[in-house]
Amino acid sequence: MWAMPSSSVTTILKRRQEPIKTIQFGNANPVCHHFDEDAKDGNDLIIGLNTGDVYIASLRQQLQDSGKKLVGAMHFNKDGSINSSRCTAVSHVPNVEGLFVAAHADGNVFVYDKTKDSSGDAPFPPVKDAVQFHVAHARSSKSNPVARWHICQGSINGLSFSRDGTYLATVGRDGYLRVFDYAKETLVCGCKSYFGALLCCSWSPDGKYILTGGEDDLVQVWSMEDQAVVAWGVGHNSWVSAVAFDPFWEAPIPDTGAGEVTTYRFGSVGQDTQLLLWDLSMDEVVVPLRMAPVSSGSPSVLNHQAAGWDGAAHSVGPLRHAPARKEVPKLAPVMAHRVHAEPLSGLLFTKEAIVTACHEGNLKIWDRPGHGDNLLNHTPEVPATAVSKDRLLTSGKGGISHLRQ
């Protein structure tokens, strides 16, 4: 399932050229969605619209209905009653039954409870300082949403929970990655992009690293242990629009007899129409000099700064400025390939395939290769809302011939 740049959401089977289900929203456009296959109540699909409205429904129920409207859906922030700005990202809260979050273009994240009716009142006071992180809770136990997190001034472009739900990462128009302790509602750490806005973020399966991408054309790797940028992926020629770790990839066993080295495989897509695959090997990463731990109570970059070994200024609060270019190891992609004719908007790894999507609503599903494959076949673009099942092969360090089938 993918949110298209039109007034519909389309669900497509891998081997079919036509959608098996189209949902229309009238004059509104779906902007984002999140699917949770583990949702116990069956309401596993969240959809956010450009009007600020948020729907949550059962995907199975939608597929069983032949109509083009949502059936059995719960409607939150109806007609923008709580927040009228564009809904930019949504997500279920892992390991917390019934809760989900919705981010908006005005810098706010709202926490909703699926078990409560959507309230029509405005239970939160005005934001006093747009640049400061602040959490406000609903005045009434019956209100929904139950909390508002004001993250930053400007749009929140993406958010992602760590797999266990401990941390929530957000990226925004101001160029900052922010990492919060979700239960404690505190800002833990973060860093600014080298240039421009950040557009996307994604956690590693083990929760140790966060990928970000944005307008500086870089893929940034943030270490939670070191609270620092440990690598920059250099290879895109335009904005990076989506990043993701490949949780199904198995690193090749080295022939050198050396001990086992942890290696992560991740991917990125951008407005340059390219899919890039990367390998992050821990024995090749030089961890920046660690700073003394600081309190996570302050929500913003502190005004005082310290000079690094290269003379560059580094913030010493929870949020750091971008490191100097010479401080950060550079990664080169193990594969780069133009996979669509239009700028790319989405990337998904599954056990059997890699899925890419572009701004025109085209999806391509790429087969994971077998052992020994080392080339990338080019295929023509397919019509809007159609699926192309191509064979994705690669060359380079480690290749992807070692991907688990």
ABEGO torsion letter per residue (X at the ends): XBBBBBABBBBBBAABABBABBBBAEABBBABBBBBAABAAGBABBBBBAAGBBBBBBAAAAAABABABBBGBBBBGBGGAABABBBABBBBBBGBBGBBBBBBAAGBBBBBBAABBBBABBABBBBABAABBBBBBBABAABOBABBBBABBEBBABBBBBAAGABBBBBBAAGBBBBBBAAAGBBABEBBBABEBBABBBBBAAGABBBBBBAAGBBBBBBAAAGBBABBBBGBABBBABBBBBAABBBBBBAAGBBBBBBBBBBBBBAAGBBBBBBBBAAABBBBBBBBBBBAABABBBABBBBBAAGBBBBABABBBBBBAAABBBBBBABBBBABABBBABBBBBAABBBBBBAAGBBBBBBBBBBGBABBBBBBBBBBGBBBBBBBBBBEBGEAAABBX
